[in-house]
């Protein structure tokens, strides 16, 4: 049974079970199958053998799920787009992906209303399933092609590792469908007959509404960036009483600070906390580890875990030679979860993807190292900058800040003057209950950091915040912070 058959199965086993909740919207598994079948029939009839992508534009509406499955059932990949994206970026993505159709929720509702069986077309393992656009270093978005085989490998691993209870899970959807983190909650939920509960941008912008929605969600599985959880932890009532059914927190997309994990253990003593790592090009996540008290005691910077079975994660030097444990190098991923490449960008694909032991492999551009059999993520290779002739990794400074007992979260950015970096600034979220002046806090942190870092790596400026601003994807908004300098 492939992934689509697995999802459709719930329409027969539990047709009235709720597949998706978005505000007042409720979508059952029976409706999801019937309406996605009808849309697939329409697409097959209208476009025939044309396998061009279907773009889906909306903001967490249930019709987006119908459109995703309808596209796949007609053997076409979908391109998820969120209305929170700037129009210029949407236009660029459409120009690159050249979809045969752009579907908004209103069109999906209309085209999926008739009863029609899906065409008998079975997607193949190497068929593109979705194309997700990420930021490119040149400012041009890159379309990452993820195949059915990539996604099935990822979902299969997640189901085996997390032991989700069929028809008994409520997955919190905090990331827009245009961000690959959402793939984790979306397809793990649909594959197990769970309920996907979306948290839209209107809720995030209104804390009272957000906490009320969280309290009413019945969530058992939390999927988010660490920054989103950190924002919620500012509210003291964000604890087991608000989410009594929560079983696990799954984090990916950013560095999980040890302090954040520790506070979650205090607030949710019965829940598991998992740290995961992986780029979009390797289907959401490739490594994972359950964080427990022994790991918190042993490591100041948390590991991102071990590789999914069947996938190799290597740390290599500039000559692409595998490095021994404890040596820093570039993280390389090889296996069935690795994308075949970028849409219409053969030169970029050739630069980042290659064959390793007859399997697709991807150069992540991330620093990492193995310790005690666990992978540690240590920042982006391209985040390196020069100050007074010294090469500095911003991630290195952040990791050492995060290791300080008074620091809950930290982001470091260069202070740019006349087009070059002049010094470093640190944006810091402190643990609660620390009372001191800005001057005293700055001096204290600089003293503690000076024990760990050379003088040229010490931030000159410190900005103290209650929480970091977030991007539409739920990550800390580094650009906005940097602009404030």
HELIX and SHEET records of a PDB file:
HELIX    1   1 UNK A    3  UNK A   13  1                                  11    
HELIX    2   2 UNK A   29  UNK A   47  1                                  19    
HELIX    3   3 UNK A   62  UNK A   73  1                                  12    
HELIX    4   4 UNK A   87  UNK A   97  1                                  11    
HELIX    5   5 UNK A  105  UNK A  111  1                                   7    
HELIX    6   6 UNK A  148  UNK A  162  1                                  15    
HELIX    7   7 UNK A  181  UNK A  191  1                                  11    
HELIX    8   8 UNK A  201  UNK A  204  1                                   4    
HELIX    9   9 UNK A  207  UNK A  217  1                                  11    
HELIX   10  10 UNK A  226  UNK A  233  1                                   8    
HELIX   11  11 UNK A  258  UNK A  267  1                                  10    
HELIX   12  12 UNK A  280  UNK A  282  5                                   3    
HELIX   13  13 UNK A  293  UNK A  298  1                                   6    
HELIX   14  14 UNK A  346  UNK A  352  1                                   7    
HELIX   15  15 UNK A  381  UNK A  383  5                                   3    
HELIX   16  16 UNK A  394  UNK A  402  1                                   9    
HELIX   17  17 UNK A  438  UNK A  450  1                                  13    
HELIX   18  18 UNK A  455  UNK A  457  5                                   3    
HELIX   19  19 UNK A  478  UNK A  483  1                                   6    
SHEET    1   A 9 UNK A  25  UNK A  28  0                                        
SHEET    2   A 9 UNK A  18  UNK A  22 -1                                        
SHEET    3   A 9 UNK A 195  UNK A 198  1                                        
SHEET    4   A 9 UNK A 170  UNK A 173  1                                        
SHEET    5   A 9 UNK A 221  UNK A 224  1                                        
SHEET    6   A 9 UNK A 248  UNK A 251  1                                        
SHEET    7   A 9 UNK A 272  UNK A 277  1                                        
SHEET    8   A 9 UNK A 287  UNK A 291 -1                                        
SHEET    9   A 9 UNK A 306  UNK A 307 -1                                        
SHEET    1   B 3 UNK A  78  UNK A  82  0                                        
SHEET    2   B 3 UNK A  54  UNK A  58  1                                        
SHEET    3   B 3 UNK A 101  UNK A 104  1                                        
SHEET    1   C 3 UNK A 128  UNK A 134  0                                        
SHEET    2   C 3 UNK A 142  UNK A 147 -1                                        
SHEET    3   C 3 UNK A 341  UNK A 342 -1                                        
SHEET    1   D 4 UNK A 312  UNK A 316  0                                        
SHEET    2   D 4 UNK A 329  UNK A 334 -1                                        
SHEET    3   D 4 UNK A 359  UNK A 371 -1                                        
SHEET    4   D 4 UNK A 353  UNK A 356 -1                                        
SHEET    1   E 4 UNK A 312  UNK A 316  0                                        
SHEET    2   E 4 UNK A 329  UNK A 334 -1                                        
SHEET    3   E 4 UNK A 359  UNK A 371 -1                                        
SHEET    4   E 4 UNK A 374  UNK A 380 -1                                        
SHEET    1   F 2 UNK A 384  UNK A 387  0                                        
SHEET    2   F 2 UNK A 390  UNK A 393 -1                                        
SHEET    1   G 3 UNK A 407  UNK A 417  0                                        
SHEET    2   G 3 UNK A 420  UNK A 430 -1                                        
SHEET    3   G 3 UNK A 461  UNK A 464  1                                        
END                                                                             
